[in-house]
Amino acid sequence: MRKLLLFSCILAFIAVPVIVLAVAGVQPTAVIDTTAGKMTCVLFPDKAPIGVANFIGLSDGTKDWTSPVTHQKKHGVPLYDGTIFHRVIPNFMIQGGDPLGTGTGDPGYQFKNETSSDLKFDRPGRMAYANAGPDTNGSQFFITEVPYPSLNGGYTIFGQCDDASVALVKQIARMGRDANDRPYRPVKINHITIEHAGSK
């Protein structure tokens, strides 16, 4: 019982900053620095508080995760640093965030979907969690190149990337790839910086 209470307190402590951001109407921005250039995406803590908190924590190393390679707990280590966009499909999206790099890896935990009727795949640049079915979100995410309404309701949209980022997504999506849509020379994420309003 004590362990359960402690775990609940930890979860509450992690989620509070994002809930405060959502209430205040503040939208943090993720700057994804890759070997092909930078992508800038506004996050939606008001629509996907769990998903945004997870992404921020894995980006800056404040959220613990388990390596699918060594099975060791990682503390203070940004998960996304050094990961690749392992799946690229023209006229659809690019997918990354897998610590294993194969499309089958995860951070050692899963969390529920957060969908909103007024947030849809109705424009390019939507950033959402990849999943293997309802409530199986982890660290993998994708960024769309075009509107894709067939995805509505099935995936947690937690951000919107700007036009310049969509142009880069299109470039990455058209890299040479194999039959499994894995690029021959994958683009790597160097680091993801989270910027808050007034922090510049």
N, C-alpha and C positions, 0 to 999 in steps of 0.2 A: 504494500500500500504506500509506503514511504517512497519507494522507487517511482511508482506511478505519479505521485504528487510532485516529486522532484522533476520528472520528465515534463509534466504539464507546465510547471513553472518556467522551465527552460524554453519550451515552445512559445509561451506567452512573452517571455523576455525578448526572443528573436523577432516575433511578429509585431511587437508594439511600435518600433520605429516606422515600419511600413504602413501600419494602420494610421499613425499620426500623419504621415505624408498624404494618405488617401483622404482623410478628413479635412486636411488643410488645402486639398486640391493641388498639391505639389506633384509634378511629374518629373521624376529623375530621368536622366538621359544616359544611355549606354553607348560608349564609343568603343567599337570593336576594331582593334588594330590587328590587321592580318598581313601576311606576306604579299598580298595583292593590293593593299590599300586599306583605308579606314571606312567603316560603316557607322553611321550615327542613327540611333533609334531611341525614340521617346518611349518610356515604360508607362504602364497603366496600373498603378497600385490600387486605384479605385475600382477597377474591373476584375483584377486578378491579384489580390493581396498576397495569397500564398505563393503563387507562381513568381511574382516580382521579388518577394523576399528571398525565395530560393535562388533565383538568378543572380541577385545582388550578392548573396552570401557565397555562392560558388565562384563568382567573379573576383571578389576581393579577399577570399580566404577566410571569411568569418563564419562560414558554415562547414562543419565537419562532414567528411564523406569517406567512403571506403574504396580503395583502389581495386578494380576488377582484375588487375594484373597480379598484384602482390597480396591482395586481401588484407592489407594493412590500413588502419584508420589514419586519415590525413587531417591534421589540425593546423590551421594557419596557412594552408596551401591552396592557392587559387586553382580550382579544377580545370578551368578552360585554357589556362596557359599551355601552349604546345599541342593542343588538340587540333584536329583537321576537319575540313568539310569533306566528309567521306562519301556523300551522295549528292550528285548534281544532275538535275534534269531540266533541259531547256524548256521554256514556256511553262514552267511549273515552280520549282524552288531549288534551294540549296540547303543541305542539312548537315549539322555539326554538333559538337558538344559531347561526343562520346569519348570517355577517358580510355576506352579500349581501342578506338579507332576503326572499328569494324561495322558499327551499327547495332551491335548486340550488347554493348556495355552500358552500365548505369552507375550511379553514385552510391549504391548500396541501400537505397530506399526508394519508395514510390509515394506519390501524393495524388489527391483527387483532382478531377477536372474542374475548371472554373469557366463556364460559358455564360455569355450575356446576349440577350436577344437583339440588343442594339450595337453589338460589336461582331462584325461578320468579315468573311474573306471577300469583301466587295471592292478591294483595291490592291494594287501592288504594294509590296513592302511590309505586309503583315508578318510579325514575328510571333511564333507559337511553339508550344512544346510538341515534340513528336511523341507518339505513344504506341503501345501494342494493344490498345483497347481502352475502355473507360477506366479512369483512375489509375493509370500506370505511368504517370509523368515522372521524370527523373531529372536528367541534365541535358538530354538531347533536345535541340530546337531546330526549327527551320524558318527560312525567310522566303516569302513568295515573290515571284517575278511578275505575276499577273493575278487578276481576280480569280478566285477558285471557289465558287459557291457550293460545290459538292462537299467541301470540308466543313461547312457551317454546322455548329452544334457538336462536333466530334473532337475538337481540339481547343486547348486553352490559348487564346490570343492574349499576349501580355505586352506587346509593344508594336510600334509603327516606325519603320525606317524611312528616311527622307529620299528624295528623288535621286540624289547623287549615289546613295547607297544601293538603290534599286538598279542603277546603271552598272554598279560593280557586281551585284548579284547576277545580272544578265551575262556579264563577262565570265564570271566563275562557272556559271551553269553551262557555258559553251566550251569548256575545256575538254580535251580529249579524255574519253572514259571507256571503261570496259562494259561488258554485257550486264553487269550488276550496277551500273551507273556510278562506279567508283572511279574518280579521276586518276589518270596515270601519274600526274604530278599534283597531288592535293595541296590546296591553299591551307596554310596553317594560321591559327589564331595565336598571335604573340601575347596579347593581354587585353582584357576588357576593363576599361575605366568607367566608373559610375560617377556622373556629375550631377550635383543637386543645384537647384535654382539659387543663384547668389553665391555659388562656391568659386566662380571664376575670378 
